[in-house]
Amino acid sequence: VEDMHPRLAAARELIAGAAVTVLRDEPFEATVRSGGVLHRVRDKAGELRCTCPWHAAHQGTRGPCKHVLAAEASRRR
């Protein structure tokens, strides 16, 4: 499955590397350190958004970025 979903594999690596810090649950907000950059993931109107270039370029049209996936998985733990 991870071969077909590289962002999911990357998100799991971020979680394993303790790159995710949940700042608050409501409204949800987290930081994700990736490639030496700190990205912010926030819930905005029920949708998780990220400050990374992937999210800026695709605005969710190609699915969530690895930072959103990692933050969402950490939220559920």
N, C-alpha and C positions, 0 to 999 in steps of 0.2 A: 504494500500500500504506500509506503513512504517513497518508493521509486516513482510512483505516479503523483505524489503530492510532496514536492521538495520543501514547500513552506512549512508543512506539518513537521517534517523531519528537522528543519531548522528551528522551529518553535520548541521542539522537545530538547534540542541541544541547549537552547537558551535557558530552559527550565532546569536542566541538569547542571548547568553552570551557575545557577543561582543569580541569573541576570535580571530577574523580575522582582520588583518591590511593589507590593500593593500599598498604596497610600491611604485609600479609603474605600469603603464598600458602597456608600450611597451619597451622592452619585459616584459610580465606580471611577477610580483613577489609579493608574499605576505607571511606574517608570520601567523601561527595559533597556539595559545596557547592551549594545550590539556594535561590534566593530569600533570600539572606542568612543561611540556616540551614545548619549542618553536620550532615548525617545520617550515621549509621553503618550500614553493611551488613556483616553477619556470617554465616558459615556455622554453622548450628546443626543438628546431626543430619542433614547432607546437604542442608539447605534454606537458601537465602539469605533472611535476614530484615532488615528495615529499621526504623529508628526513626521514620519519617515517619507522619503521620496516616493516609495512604492504607493503608499496611500494617496499622496498628493497627485500622482500621475493617473491613478486608476479610480480613485474615489469609491472603492468597493465593487466596481463593475467586474473585476476579475477575481473576486473573493478577497478575504481578509489577508493582510500582510502577516508575516511571521511574528511580529511584535504583538499584534492583536490576538493571534492564536495563543501565544505564550501567556499573555496577561489573562485571557479568558480562562485558560486551563488552571492558572494559579488562583484565580478567583474562586473556582469550584473546589479547591483543596481545603 
